[in-house]
Amino acid sequence: MPITYTKLKSGNWGVRSTEALITGQTITVTKKDGGTKTETVDKVVWSGNGVWIAATRALTTTGPSRQRSYRGTRTGCGCGSIEDTPRLSDCRSCRFENEDQ
């Protein structure tokens, strides 16, 4: 049986396994969507009846990154324009300022 996520009594997410878990162990957890995530066992919070429940620390995720990267400094305008990066979505005022440069 794969290692899966479970809600802990603390309200945080942890993992459930039918194989023994040890503090500091690196494991691969199967997510609900079928993807996987590498975690480190932080602390085994319960074990019994052939089941181990543990708190974890995240290491890596498979799949696309959800981090945003900006190519410049936002101007603060409501249109979301970026300094020195004209876009079609910029308002008239921001487009005019970028054309002056």
N, C-alpha and C positions, 0 to 999 in steps of 0.2 A: 504494500500500500504506500502511495507517495506521501511525503510530508506536506501538510496543508496548513493554511492559516486558520486560527481560531481566536475568538475574543476572550481575553483574560478577565478575571474578576476585577482587576484594576481599571478595566475599560480600554486598555491598550490592546493592540493586536500581538499575538504570539503565534507559536506553531504547535501542531499536534502530530505526533509520530508513533508508529507501532514498532520502531527500532529505537534502541537506547540513544539518548542524547546526552552529551557531555558539555559542560561549560567551556567556551572557547572553540568548540567544534564549528567548522564551516559546513553549511548544509545548502542543498538546493531545494527550494520550496516551490511546489506547483500551485500557481494561481488559479482562480476560478475560470478565467478565460483560456486556460491551457498553457499560458506563458510560464516562465520560471523566473525566480529571483534568488540570488545568492545572499544568504544571511549568516550571521555568526550567533551561536547560542550564547546569550548573555547570562542566563540563569535558568536552571530547571526548576519550575515552580511546583510541579506535581508529577508523580509517577505512580502507577498502579494498574493492575489488570492488563498488563501488556501495552500500556499507553504512556507516553511521555508528553507533558505540556511544558513549553519553555518560552521565556521572554527572549527577544532577539535584538540584534543591531544590524541594520541594513548595510550591505557592501555594494552590490551592483544589481542592475536590472537589465534583462534582455529586451530588445526592441528599441524604438526611437526615443531619443532624449526629449524630455519636456522642458528643458531649460530654454529661456529666451535670451537672445543676444541682440543688443542694439548696436547699430553702426555709428551712432553719434549721440549728441546731447539733444534732448527734447527741448523745444522752444518754449513750452508752457502754454501754447495756444490750444484751444479746444479741438482743433482739427488733428492734433497728434503729430504735427510736423517735426522733422529732425533738422537741426542746423546743417547747412551745406549739403543736404540730401533732398532735392526737390522730388515730389511725387504727385501724381494726378489727384490724390485725395487731399492735398494741401488746400487750404482756403485761399481766396484771392490775395489777401494781404501777405500771407507767407510766401506765395508764389512770386509776388512782386519783390519782396525782400531778397529772395534767392536769385532773381534775375539781375539785381543790382550788383551782385558780387562777381 
